[in-house]
């Protein structure tokens, strides 16, 4: 199983710190891992660290502008924080 897969399992269980550790390992191996950066964005969002969430979602988008998950994550984050413009 890949680091992303292990991280996803931790994320689903709500073990955010463990998930983040595995996502970070995945980005060390492949600095263009859009899935790992999206996962980090989701973890940071759940921890209410919105600045880090935005940075990681944007990193995933920079890697692949057509990857829809980080766009969705940003939209949900902005909506939840009433940042409409």
Secondary structure, DSSP 8 states (H G I E B T S, - for coil): --HHHHHHHHHHHT-HHHHHHHHHHHHHH-TT-HHHHHHHHHHHHHTT-HHHHHHHHHHHHHH-TT-HHHHHHHHHHHHHTT---
